[in-house]
Amino acid sequence: MNLKGKTVVLGVTGSIAAYKMANVASALVKKGANVHVLMTKNATYFINPITFETLTNNKCLVDTFDRNFQYNVEHVSIAKQADVVLIAPATANVIGKIANGIADDMLTTTIMACTCPKLVSPAMNTNMYENPIVKDNMRKLEGYGYRMIEPDCGRLACGDVGAGKLPAEEVLIEAIEKTIMPVQDMAGLNVLVTAGPTVESIDPVRYITNHSSGKMGYALAEAAINRGANVTLISGPVNIKAPAGANLVNVKSAADMFEAVKENLDKSDIIIKAAAVADYTPEVTAENKIKKSDDDMSIKLKRTEDILKYIGEHKREDQFVCGFSMETENLIENSRGKLAKKNANMIAANNLKVEGAGFGIDTNVVTLITKDEVKELPLMSKAAVADEILSEILRNK
């Protein structure tokens, strides 16, 4: 994406991950952006400001009272120029200061003067990230319109394993691009997305479900909103915050999701069935009601509603239906069969044996199948896959 004429402000704080921002700054400059870097004093212990000055050809500002620049009120001047601000890595300290209106250095004073979209990418020790005070501060920032970029999980510099890693540079750049130059090619379209798993109760303790995290469906919903669509998101139980602007319908069982889909089907121009619905639900019989020991657990099951099939059977000529196919072999053949059997317009298929594809992770490897075409996508973030899917839907609609 060409960012010529756009100004990006990067706020870098005192985290070991600060060194990664050199690659982000360099990539943005190559895309044509005018990049200004603001650093906290602690950030300079991890990476030298000269690095950013060399990459951006702009003075890297640290000291609010630095007089070594052309005369103007610098933090206000940069704030007026900015099309987007990204604070990354964002420490618990800086998140807390901004959330509570403290502006005591160049970075925080500039942020307070900015009216453009602001992105925050937390990076810290897992226990700090999970601290309820830090969580409250992040929620407060979201309430003020800041957008949080979820940290990655993995081994941290301190040796702990968990959430708190700064995401890959590509993820940060992608977030900037989507914020700074959103394509409104879906304005006026009503999009229905189903996401996440369904849960079928066996008894008050046990249930049947699957490994779906809902990440792909939520990425599709967010991408459609960013492109101007009106989105209804029907979601099974997940641990993801719904994208701002989505009409969220929470469901639990496959029957709940089926009823929600039926209720919203006629209102939709595009239907994307990304939910991984549990295929079976316990059948209520006299035998099932008999209490059995844990060593002798036998439950009769019946199939749940085939939601995609129902959608395909009841769609109008002007509606576009995209389903998902999870395969372990014969990806193209099985997915083409599903395309015809379900009367869908497109199937987004992935092989669960391929590294980087499947449930619970932030990447996917997808093949888009229509009646006349097969398009293989490389390993991409689920956000990027979502945009590719939407672009293909619009191209074939």
C-alpha positions as CSV (number, residue, x, y, z in Angstrom):
1,M,0.0,0.0,0.0
2,N,1.3,3.4,-1.0
3,L,1.3,5.8,2.0
4,K,2.7,8.8,0.2
5,G,1.4,12.0,1.7
6,K,0.5,10.3,5.0
7,T,2.2,11.1,8.4
8,V,2.7,8.4,10.9
9,V,3.8,9.1,14.4
10,L,5.5,6.2,16.3
11,G,5.7,6.3,20.0
12,V,8.4,4.0,21.4
13,T,8.6,3.3,25.1
14,G,11.0,1.5,27.4
15,S,10.6,-2.2,26.5
16,I,13.2,-4.7,25.2
17,A,11.0,-4.9,22.1
18,A,11.8,-1.3,21.2
19,Y,14.5,-2.5,18.7
20,K,11.7,-4.0,16.5
21,M,10.4,-0.6,15.8
22,A,13.4,0.2,13.6
23,N,12.0,-2.2,11.0
24,V,8.5,-0.8,11.3
25,A,9.8,2.8,10.7
26,S,11.9,1.6,7.8
27,A,9.0,-0.2,6.1
28,L,6.7,2.8,6.5
29,V,9.3,5.1,4.9
30,K,9.6,2.7,2.0
31,K,5.8,2.8,1.6
32,G,6.1,6.6,1.2
33,A,5.0,7.7,4.7
34,N,6.5,10.7,6.6
35,V,7.5,9.0,9.8
36,H,8.1,10.9,13.1
37,V,9.4,8.9,16.1
38,L,8.9,10.0,19.7
39,M,10.7,8.1,22.4
40,T,10.5,8.1,26.2
41,K,13.8,8.5,28.0
42,N,13.8,4.8,29.1
43,A,13.3,3.7,25.4
44,T,16.7,5.3,24.6
45,Y,18.4,2.6,26.8
46,F,17.2,0.0,24.4
47,I,17.7,1.7,21.0
48,N,19.6,4.9,20.1
49,P,17.5,7.7,18.6
50,I,20.1,8.1,15.9
51,T,18.8,4.8,14.4
52,F,15.3,6.3,13.9
53,E,16.7,9.6,12.6
54,T,18.8,7.8,10.0
55,L,15.8,5.7,8.9
56,T,13.2,8.5,8.8
57,N,15.3,11.6,8.0
58,N,13.4,13.3,10.9
59,K,14.6,14.3,14.3
60,C,13.7,11.7,16.9
61,L,12.2,13.7,19.8
62,V,12.7,12.7,23.4
63,D,13.0,15.9,25.5
64,T,10.0,18.2,25.6
65,F,12.3,21.2,26.1
66,D,14.9,20.2,23.4
67,R,15.8,23.4,21.5
68,N,17.7,21.7,18.8
69,F,15.0,22.0,16.1
70,Q,13.2,24.6,14.0
71,Y,11.1,26.9,16.2
72,N,7.5,25.8,16.8
73,V,5.5,24.1,19.5
74,E,6.8,20.8,18.4
75,H,4.4,18.4,20.2
76,V,1.4,20.4,18.8
77,S,3.0,20.7,15.3
78,I,3.5,16.9,15.0
79,A,0.0,16.2,16.5
80,K,-1.6,18.4,13.8
81,Q,0.4,16.6,11.0
82,A,-0.4,13.0,12.2
83,D,-2.8,10.8,10.3
84,V,-2.3,8.0,12.8
85,V,-0.3,7.4,16.0
86,L,1.0,4.0,17.0
87,I,2.5,3.5,20.5
88,A,4.6,0.3,20.3
89,P,5.9,-1.2,22.4
90,A,3.5,0.4,25.0
91,T,4.6,-0.3,28.6
92,A,2.2,-0.5,31.5
93,N,3.6,2.8,32.7
94,V,2.8,4.8,29.5
95,I,-0.6,3.1,29.2
96,G,-1.4,4.2,32.8
97,K,-0.2,7.7,32.2
98,I,-2.2,8.3,29.1
99,A,-5.3,6.7,30.5
100,N,-5.2,9.1,33.4
101,G,-4.3,12.2,31.5
102,I,-0.7,12.5,32.6
103,A,1.4,14.3,30.0
104,D,5.0,14.7,31.4
105,D,7.2,14.0,28.4
106,M,7.3,14.6,24.6
107,L,5.5,11.3,23.8
108,T,2.5,11.8,26.2
109,T,2.1,15.5,25.5
110,T,2.0,14.8,21.8
111,I,-0.6,12.0,22.2
112,M,-2.8,14.4,24.3
113,A,-2.7,16.9,21.4
114,C,-3.5,14.3,18.7
115,T,-7.0,14.1,17.2
116,C,-6.2,11.4,14.7
117,P,-6.7,7.6,15.3
118,K,-4.5,6.2,18.0
119,L,-3.2,2.6,18.2
120,V,-1.6,1.0,21.2
121,S,0.4,-2.2,21.2
122,P,1.0,-3.4,24.8
123,A,4.3,-5.3,25.4
124,M,5.3,-6.3,29.0
125,N,5.6,-9.2,31.4
126,T,2.6,-11.5,31.3
127,N,1.7,-10.9,35.0
128,M,1.8,-7.2,34.4
129,Y,-0.4,-7.5,31.3
130,E,-2.9,-9.5,33.3
131,N,-2.9,-7.1,36.2
132,P,-6.4,-5.8,36.7
133,I,-5.1,-2.2,37.1
134,V,-3.4,-2.4,33.7
135,K,-6.5,-4.1,32.2
136,D,-8.7,-1.2,33.6
137,N,-6.3,1.3,32.0
138,M,-6.5,-0.4,28.6
139,R,-10.3,-0.5,28.8
140,K,-10.3,3.2,29.7
141,L,-8.2,4.0,26.7
142,E,-10.6,1.9,24.5
143,G,-13.4,3.9,25.9
144,Y,-11.7,7.1,24.7
145,G,-11.4,5.7,21.2
146,Y,-7.9,4.2,21.3
147,R,-7.5,0.9,19.6
148,M,-5.6,-1.9,21.3
149,I,-3.5,-4.4,19.3
150,E,-3.5,-7.7,21.1
151,P,0.0,-8.9,22.1
152,D,1.3,-12.2,21.0
153,C,1.8,-15.2,23.3
154,G,5.1,-16.9,23.7
155,R,8.4,-16.9,25.6
156,L,9.2,-13.4,26.9
157,A,12.6,-11.7,27.4
158,C,12.2,-12.3,31.2
159,G,11.9,-16.1,30.6
160,D,8.1,-16.2,31.4
161,V,5.7,-17.8,28.8
162,G,2.4,-16.1,28.1
163,A,0.8,-13.0,26.6
164,G,2.8,-9.8,26.4
165,K,5.0,-10.1,23.3
166,L,5.0,-7.3,20.8
167,P,3.4,-8.6,17.6
168,A,5.4,-9.1,14.4
169,E,6.3,-5.9,12.5
170,E,4.0,-6.9,9.7
171,V,1.0,-7.0,12.1
172,L,1.8,-3.4,13.3
173,I,2.2,-2.1,9.7
174,E,-1.0,-3.8,8.7
175,A,-2.9,-2.1,11.5
176,I,-1.5,1.3,10.5
177,E,-2.5,0.8,6.9
178,K,-6.0,-0.3,7.7
179,T,-6.4,2.7,10.0
180,I,-4.9,5.3,7.7
181,M,-6.4,4.2,4.4
182,P,-9.6,2.2,4.9
183,V,-11.2,1.1,1.7
184,Q,-14.9,1.8,1.8
185,D,-15.9,-0.6,-1.0
186,M,-18.6,-2.4,1.2
187,A,-20.4,0.8,2.2
188,G,-24.2,0.1,2.4
189,L,-23.8,-3.7,2.3
190,N,-25.3,-5.8,5.1
191,V,-23.0,-8.6,6.1
192,L,-23.9,-11.6,8.3
193,V,-21.0,-13.4,9.9
194,T,-21.2,-16.5,12.1
195,A,-18.1,-17.2,14.3
196,G,-16.7,-19.3,17.0
197,P,-17.8,-22.7,18.4
198,T,-21.2,-23.9,19.6
199,V,-21.7,-25.8,22.9
200,E,-24.0,-28.7,23.3
201,S,-24.7,-29.6,27.0
202,I,-24.7,-33.2,28.0
203,D,-25.6,-32.4,31.6
204,P,-24.9,-29.5,34.0
205,V,-21.2,-30.3,33.9
206,R,-20.3,-31.8,30.5
207,Y,-20.7,-30.6,27.0
208,I,-19.7,-31.2,23.4
209,T,-17.9,-28.5,21.4
210,N,-14.8,-28.0,19.2
211,H,-11.5,-26.1,19.1
212,S,-12.8,-23.0,17.3
213,S,-11.5,-19.8,18.8
214,G,-13.6,-17.5,16.6
215,K,-10.5,-15.5,15.4
216,M,-11.2,-16.0,11.7
217,G,-14.9,-15.0,12.0
218,Y,-14.1,-12.0,14.1
219,A,-11.4,-10.9,11.7
220,L,-13.9,-11.1,8.9
221,A,-16.4,-9.0,10.8
222,E,-13.8,-6.4,11.7
223,A,-12.5,-6.3,8.1
224,A,-16.1,-5.8,6.7
225,I,-16.7,-3.0,9.2
226,N,-13.5,-1.3,8.2
227,R,-14.6,-1.4,4.6
228,G,-17.9,0.3,5.4
229,A,-20.3,-2.7,5.8
230,N,-23.1,-3.0,8.3
231,V,-22.2,-6.2,10.1
232,T,-24.2,-8.6,12.2
233,L,-21.9,-11.0,14.1
234,I,-23.5,-14.2,15.4
235,S,-21.0,-15.7,17.8
236,G,-20.7,-18.8,19.9
237,P,-18.7,-18.6,23.3
238,V,-15.3,-17.0,22.6
239,N,-12.7,-14.9,24.5
240,I,-12.5,-12.1,21.9
241,K,-13.9,-8.6,22.1
242,A,-16.3,-7.9,19.3
243,P,-15.1,-5.3,16.8
244,A,-16.5,-1.8,17.4
245,G,-19.6,-1.2,15.3
246,A,-20.7,-4.9,15.0
247,N,-24.2,-5.9,15.9
248,L,-23.3,-8.8,18.2
249,V,-25.7,-11.7,18.7
250,N,-24.4,-14.1,21.4
251,V,-25.5,-17.7,21.1
252,K,-24.5,-21.0,22.8
253,S,-25.9,-24.0,21.0
254,A,-26.1,-24.9,17.3
255,A,-29.9,-24.5,17.6
256,D,-29.4,-21.0,19.0
257,M,-27.1,-20.1,16.1
258,F,-29.5,-21.6,13.6
259,E,-32.4,-19.5,14.8
260,A,-30.3,-16.4,14.8
261,V,-29.2,-17.0,11.2
262,K,-32.8,-17.6,10.1
263,E,-33.9,-14.3,11.8
264,N,-31.2,-12.3,10.0
265,L,-30.9,-14.1,6.7
266,D,-33.3,-12.0,4.7
267,K,-31.7,-8.8,5.9
268,S,-28.2,-9.7,4.6
269,D,-26.5,-9.2,1.2
270,I,-23.5,-11.3,2.1
271,I,-23.5,-14.3,4.5
272,I,-20.2,-15.8,5.7
273,K,-20.5,-18.9,7.7
274,A,-17.2,-19.1,9.6
275,A,-18.5,-20.7,12.8
276,A,-17.3,-24.3,13.5
277,V,-20.7,-25.7,14.7
278,A,-20.7,-28.8,16.9
279,D,-22.0,-31.6,14.6
280,Y,-23.8,-33.5,17.3
281,T,-26.0,-32.7,20.3
282,P,-27.2,-35.1,23.0
283,E,-30.5,-36.7,22.2
284,V,-33.0,-36.5,25.1
285,T,-34.1,-40.1,25.7
286,A,-35.1,-42.2,28.7
287,E,-31.8,-43.9,28.5
288,N,-29.8,-40.7,28.7
289,K,-31.7,-39.7,31.8
290,I,-30.5,-42.8,33.7
291,K,-27.5,-41.8,35.9
292,K,-24.4,-43.7,34.9
293,S,-20.9,-43.9,36.4
294,D,-18.0,-42.0,34.8
295,D,-16.7,-45.4,33.7
296,D,-19.8,-46.2,31.9
297,M,-20.7,-43.0,30.1
298,S,-22.9,-43.7,27.0
299,I,-24.9,-40.9,25.4
300,K,-27.1,-41.1,22.3
301,L,-26.4,-38.2,19.9
302,K,-28.3,-36.7,17.0
303,R,-27.0,-34.3,14.3
304,T,-27.3,-30.6,14.8
305,E,-28.9,-28.4,12.1
306,D,-26.8,-28.0,8.9
307,I,-26.7,-24.2,8.9
308,L,-24.8,-23.7,5.7
309,K,-27.1,-26.0,3.8
310,Y,-30.1,-24.1,5.1
311,I,-28.6,-20.8,4.0
312,G,-27.8,-22.2,0.5
313,E,-31.4,-23.6,0.1
314,H,-33.0,-20.3,1.1
315,K,-30.7,-17.7,-0.3
316,R,-31.9,-15.2,-2.9
317,E,-30.3,-14.7,-6.3
318,D,-28.7,-11.4,-5.1
319,Q,-27.2,-12.9,-1.9
320,F,-23.6,-14.2,-1.8
321,V,-22.9,-17.1,0.5
322,C,-19.3,-18.1,1.6
323,G,-18.8,-21.2,3.8
324,F,-15.6,-22.6,5.3
325,S,-14.2,-26.1,4.8
326,M,-11.8,-27.7,7.3
327,E,-10.1,-30.7,5.6
328,T,-7.2,-33.1,6.4
329,E,-7.0,-34.5,2.9
330,N,-8.4,-34.0,-0.6
331,L,-8.8,-30.3,0.1
332,I,-10.0,-29.2,-3.4
333,E,-12.1,-32.2,-4.2
334,N,-13.9,-32.2,-0.8
335,S,-14.4,-28.5,-0.8
336,R,-15.8,-28.4,-4.4
337,G,-18.3,-31.1,-3.3
338,K,-19.3,-29.0,-0.3
339,L,-19.7,-25.9,-2.6
340,A,-22.2,-27.8,-4.8
341,K,-24.0,-29.7,-2.0
342,K,-24.5,-26.6,0.1
343,N,-25.4,-24.3,-2.8
344,A,-22.8,-21.8,-1.7
345,N,-21.1,-19.2,-3.9
346,M,-17.6,-19.7,-2.4
347,I,-15.8,-22.0,0.0
348,A,-12.8,-20.9,2.0
349,A,-10.9,-24.1,2.6
350,N,-7.9,-24.9,4.6
351,N,-6.0,-28.1,5.4
352,L,-5.7,-28.5,9.2
353,K,-2.4,-30.4,8.7
354,V,-0.7,-27.4,7.1
355,E,1.5,-25.5,9.5
356,G,0.1,-22.1,10.3
357,A,-3.6,-23.0,9.5
358,G,-6.5,-23.9,11.7
359,F,-7.9,-23.2,15.1
360,G,-6.7,-20.9,17.8
361,I,-3.8,-19.2,16.0
362,D,-3.4,-15.8,14.4
363,T,-2.5,-17.0,10.9
364,N,-4.2,-19.1,8.3
365,V,-3.5,-20.8,4.9
366,V,-6.7,-20.7,2.8
367,T,-7.7,-21.7,-0.7
368,L,-10.7,-19.8,-2.1
369,I,-12.9,-22.0,-4.3
370,T,-15.7,-20.9,-6.6
371,K,-17.5,-22.7,-9.4
372,D,-15.0,-21.4,-11.9
373,E,-11.8,-20.7,-10.0
374,V,-9.4,-22.0,-7.3
375,K,-7.2,-19.3,-5.7
376,E,-4.5,-20.4,-3.2
377,L,-3.4,-17.8,-0.6
378,P,0.0,-18.0,1.1
379,L,0.4,-18.1,4.9
380,M,-1.1,-14.8,6.1
381,S,-2.5,-13.2,9.3
382,K,-6.2,-13.9,9.7
383,A,-6.8,-10.2,9.3
384,A,-5.1,-10.3,5.9
385,V,-7.0,-13.5,5.0
386,A,-10.2,-11.8,5.9
387,D,-9.5,-8.9,3.5
388,E,-8.6,-11.3,0.7
389,I,-11.9,-13.2,1.3
390,L,-13.9,-10.0,1.2
391,S,-12.2,-8.8,-2.0
392,E,-12.9,-12.1,-3.7
393,I,-16.6,-12.0,-2.6
394,L,-16.9,-8.5,-4.1
395,R,-15.2,-9.6,-7.3
396,N,-17.6,-12.5,-7.7
397,K,-20.8,-11.0,-6.4
